[in-house]
Amino acid sequence: MDYDVAIIGAGAAGLMCAIEAGKRGRRVVLLEHANRVGKKILMSGGGRCNFTNLYAEPGNYLSANPHFCKSALARYTQWDFIALVERHGIAYHEKELGQLFCDDSSKQIVQMLLAECAAANVHIVLDCEVARVDRDASSFALRSSAGPITAASLVIASGGLSIPKMGATGFGYELARQFDHRVLPTRAGLVPLTLSGTHLHHYADLSGLALPIESRCNGERFKAGLLFTHRGLSGPSILQISSYWQPGDELLLDLLPQRAAFDFLTEQQQTRPAIELKTALAEVLPKRLAQRLCELAFGNLPLRQYRAAQLRGIAEQIHAWPIVASGTEGYRTAEVTLGGVDTDELSSATMESRKVPGLYFIGEVVDVSGHLGGFNFQWAWASGYAAGQVV
């Protein structure tokens, strides 16, 4: 079959690109190796899809070139996608920190995108494996399980390596290398951290305990929730900081970001000098954690027996508690893949290859990764839109 545009990958970016190209009258085929489109959309946000963020801006993205995402994000904003959602009558709400979710189900977002594809005459082929891609002077030739396909433009929207049980593969990176593109090293992002040895022993029995914290690493900080797990640490604050952490990096947790620990301890010492330190700390921290901190570092004397300098030292540790992580849970649970196709070899305005005319890379396969909270979907919509305007 002969098309103007072939898109490999029917996730968020691929669907958006197909819609925009189809609206322009392009004959578009969207190829998906899974048995349904938008699997990540469907599972996102606990089945309610955190489809964008009110505060999306370039500062919410990681890339070797932090300026690359600016053009696409400026031309298709969160407000544009919100307007699309509202046109389809999908009810939504802000959960926290600008995160927008469907009131009902993520299926509504997929249905919306499929309706837009149908209106734009996009041809979708499911269960389609692409075995080989060749290029001549005027087109790309795809050898697929659905038969041979030729197209003037080829868009790679095949995603990254995160959550392989959803069908994630390295196809996009392999194809980029085939066409002589650099692929920057990839690793799991927005992922729980693991502990080992003594460090795991200190916290494993706190599994299930949660509290608000601020995580800090390499100059970045995120104020959100921490969750102790049987293998290490999770929760939004940890997922966020994981994208900036690598083995050996210093990781500090402010366990009481909402108030000054020294002021609290001094006040308790003055008003209730006979109570033990763990009892006082249990008023502002989970009881089991307060006890563990005392066991590991602070001791547990009546407050009257601590000098001011000692209380100040305890407070400083509470606000900068060191964690020695051994690694991450990896792609198995990662929400995003860091690294990917080098943006230096792509146009920031169109996502087209600077090396191979007619070849485009969009979405997660590109070296642009967002923070937790709808930012990665916004990059998918924006990069897909950018390519869809020109393919």
Secondary structure as UniProt FT lines:
FT   STRAND          2..8
FT   HELIX           12..23
FT   TURN            24..25
FT   STRAND          28..31
FT   HELIX           39..47
FT   STRAND          50..53
FT   TURN            54..55
FT   HELIX           58..60
FT   STRAND          61..62
FT   TURN            66..69
FT   HELIX           70..75
FT   HELIX           78..87
FT   TURN            88..89
FT   STRAND          92..94
FT   TURN            97..98
FT   STRAND          99..102
FT   HELIX           107..119
FT   TURN            120..121
FT   STRAND          123..125
FT   STRAND          130..135
FT   STRAND          140..144
FT   TURN            145..146
FT   STRAND          147..156
FT   HELIX           164..166
FT   HELIX           171..178
FT   TURN            179..180
FT   STRAND          183..189
FT   STRAND          193..194
FT   HELIX           197..203
FT   HELIX           204..206
FT   TURN            207..208
FT   STRAND          210..217
FT   TURN            218..219
FT   STRAND          220..228
FT   STRAND          232..234
FT   HELIX           236..242
FT   TURN            243..244
FT   TURN            247..248
FT   STRAND          251..254
FT   TURN            257..258
FT   HELIX           261..271
FT   TURN            273..274
FT   HELIX           277..281
FT   TURN            282..284
FT   HELIX           287..293
FT   HELIX           294..298
FT   HELIX           303..305
FT   HELIX           308..319
FT   STRAND          321..323
FT   STRAND          327..328
FT   HELIX           330..332
FT   STRAND          336..341
FT   HELIX           343..345
FT   TURN            348..350
FT   STRAND          352..353
FT   TURN            357..358
FT   STRAND          359..361
FT   HELIX           363..365
FT   STRAND          369..370
FT   TURN            372..374
FT   HELIX           375..388
FT   TURN            389..390
//
